[in-house]
């Protein structure tokens, strides 16, 4: 496994710039959130209270990262204005469940409507394709920066679609450069393999699977016909943000099942020993190492390996 590198100064500057840009776009630096009497933090608390049941002050504070004393003063203010009521918890007498009153919901409705209208105004000028690109990028931010449970999103496997080939070439070339330092010749090889797959694919004996999560490609694999008795697994990859969800093993299992269904005698693959995580998937699935030999490719000295699965 490659050592984790510290964020670069450029990456840090890019994220800080984006934060400043986005806060200006949604107006959180204004004195009142959405030109209301409520601050940003008060609006966040009202949102949680409007959309969640049986909340307690401790859970609310933990989820929003708020100081207990500050939150307590805010809740008391809401109570004084008739926006909030408390009901003692039947499970823990020391806790109370927080609920917005009818007055509280009436106060929240303009905030909710203003937030929706602002987002609609931001999205409306964009073409439909750009809107999808933007919201997909936002889902990526959530998945990468959210806590682990939120990243464990369900995924689905689907067939190859128009546009997938270019994306897979781009992502594989970029990821293998970032993780292993491989040069552009690897990207060229991926392009060559996938161009041949699209041009010559015989769906009776060859197949592909695209793993998708929240509308984004997070992995893929291909099976091609090497001979009447041998199929070849090619170009398995899983996005870093989706690793640990079992996608790699699922893709390999699909290849094995397909090869069996098509009466192949064996399924082979070629990889490099530096790809430790992928090798572990192949070993766990039942592949055996058949041979290995050193080579110089993609700008690096590598050890190539051929693995075989007898069907």
N, C-alpha and C positions, 0 to 999 in steps of 0.2 A: 504494500500500500504506500502511495506517495505521501511524504510529510505534508501536513496542512500548512500552507503559506499564509503569512499575515496579510491582511488587506493592504493594497497599495494606496499611496496618497491620492492617486487619481480616483480610485474607487470610492474612497472616503469623501473626496470633494464632490464627486458625482452625486452621491446619495444626499449629502447636505444641500446641494443645489436643488435636487428634486424636492426635498422637504420644503424648502423655501418657496419653490414654484407652486407646489400643490396647496400649501396653506393659503397662498394668495388666491388661488383659483376658487377654493371653497369658502373663503371669507372668514377663516377662524381667527384672524388677527383683528377683526372688527370688535368694537367694544361690546356689542351684544351679538350672540350667535344668531345668524340670519336676521339681523336687525331687530331682535327681540329684547326683552328685559333680562333674558337668561344668558349667563356666561357659557363658554364652551363646556366646561366641566358640569355645570348644572344641566345643560341640554343632554349630555351623555348619561347622566344619572336618570333623568326623566325618560330617556329612550329605553334604558334597561328596565325601569319600573313599568313602562307601558307594554313591554314585550315579553316579560318573564313573570312566572307565578311563584309565589311562596319564597320570595327573596328575603334574606336577612341582611342586616347592615354589614356583618362580617363578610359574608359571601360577596356582596356588592363591592365593598372596599377592596377585597382581594382581587376580584376580577378586573377592576378598573385601576388598581394600583394607587388607591387614594389613602392618605393619612386618616386614621380613625377619628381623630379629633376634628379635622376639617370636614369629614363626611358627616359626623354627628351634628355639627353646627348647621350644615346645609340642610339636613333632614328636618331639623327643628324649625328652620326657616320655612320649609315647605309645609310643615304642620301648621305653623302660625297663619299661613296664607290659605289654609284649607285645601291644599293640594294633595296631602298625604295622610293616610291613616295606618295605624299599627294594630295588629292582631296577635295576641300571645301564641307562641308555638305550642302545639300539643305534645311535641316530642321533647322540647327543651324549654322549660319555663323561663330560662334566662334570655331567650331569644324571642324576637317578634317578627312576624312576617309583614313586609311593607307592601302597601297597595295604593295606587293612585285613586283618589276620590273622583267623582264625576267632574268636579271643578278642575282637578288635576289633569284629567284626560282632555277637557276642553282647552286647557292651557297648552297641552302638548300638541294638539292637532295642528295649529298653525306652524309650529316648528317642523313637524313631520312633513307637512305639505310644502313648506318652503325648501326643505332639504331635497325633496323629490323634484320640485320645479327647478332648483339650481342644477341638479344633475342632468335633467332633461335638456336644459338650456346649453349645458356644456357638450352634450352628445349630439344634439340636433343638427349642428352645422356639418358634422362629419359624415362621409359616405358610410353605407352599411358595413362595408368590409373593414373600414378603419375603426368603427365602433367595436367590432368583434376583436380586432387586434388589440385595442386598448383594454377591453374588459378581460381578455385572455391574459394580458400582461399583469393586470391587477390580481387575477387568480394565482398567477405565478408568485407574485410578491407575498400573498397570503400563505401559500404553501411553503415557501422558503423561509419566511420569518416567523410563521406561527409555531406554537408549541407542537411537539411530536404528535399528540392525538389528532390535531387538526390536519396534519400532513398525511394521516393514514386514510386518504380518500379512496373510495372504491374506483376501480378501473374496469375497462371493457376492452375486449379484443374485437377488431373489425378487419375487413379486407382492405387492400390497398386502394387508395383513391388518387385522383389527379392532384398533383401538388406535393404528395408525400415523398416522392423520390428525391426531389430537390432539397426538401427539408432534411431528410435522413443523411444525404451526402454532406450538407452543411454542418449538421450537428455532429456527425461522427468525425469529420475532419477537425472541427473545433475542439471537441472533447478530448480526442486522443492527443492533440497538440497541447492542450492545457494540462492534462494529467500525466502524459508520458514524454512530451517534447517532440512528438513525431512531426515531420515536415509535410509540405503540401503534396508530396508524392503519395501519401496514404489517402488523402482526399481524392486524388486522381484515380487511385485503384478502386475505391468505393464507387466512384462515378462509372468506371468501366464495368464493374460487376453488375451494378444495377441497370445500366443501359442495356447490357446483354440480357438481363432478366426480363425487362419489359419487352424488348424486341423479340425474344425467342421463347417466352414462357409458354409451356404446354400445361394448361390447368389440370389435365388428367394426371400428371405426374409431378407437378411443381406447385408451390404455394407460398404465401406470405401472410404474416400477421402483424397488425399494428396495434400496440397497446395505447389506449387513450384514457386520459383522466381530465375531467372538467373541460372537455373540448380540445385538449392539447395532446400532442404525441409525446409519450413518455418512454417508448421502447418499440423495438421491431425485430423481426427475424425472418429469414428466407430459407426455403428448401428448394434445391435445384437437382435435376437428374444428372448424375455422373455417368451412369451406365444402366443397363437393364436391371441389375441387382443392387446397385449402390446409389443412394441419395446423399446429398451433401448439405449440411447445415451451414448457413453463411450469415455473417454480419449481425450477430446478436449484439444488441446494445440496450441499455436502460439509462434514462436520464438520472443524473446524480440525485436530484430532489425526490425521485420515486424509488430509489433503492431501499431495500429492506421490506418492501411490500410483497415480495414473492413473485414479481413480474418476470424476472429472468428465468426462474425455474418453470413458471407457467408457459412461457414461450418455448422453452426447450421441450417440455412435455407435449406441447401441440405438435412440434416437429416429429417427435417419436411416434405419436399416435397416427399422424398422417402417413409417415413412411411405412408403418405396419399395415395400415389400411390399403396402401397401394402395392403391397406384397414385395417391397424391397427386402433384401436379405441383411443389409447393413446401412447404418447412417454414419457418415464420417464428418469430421470438421478439422480445420486447420486454425491454430491460434498461436500465441506466443507466451512463453512462461511468465512474462512480466504481468500478464493479465490474470492476477491471482483470483479475484472474485469470480470471474467467468469460469476459470478452471475448477473452482470448488463446485460450481453449479453442475458442470459436466460430470465430475466425479460422483456427486451425489445422485445424479440421474442414472448412473451406471456405465458411462463411457470409460474406456480403458485407453491408456497412453500406448500408442503403437510405435511411434518413433519420434525422435527430436534431432535437430541439427542447427548449428549456428548459422547466422546469415546477417548481412548488413542491408537493412532496408529502412526507409522512412527517415533516413538520417541518423540511425542508431544501430549499434551492434546488439542483435537480438538472438534468442533461441526459439526457433519455430518448432511447433509440436503438432503431430497428427494424432487425433483421438478417434476411436471407433466404438460404435454401439452395435452389437449383434442383435438383430430383431427376431 
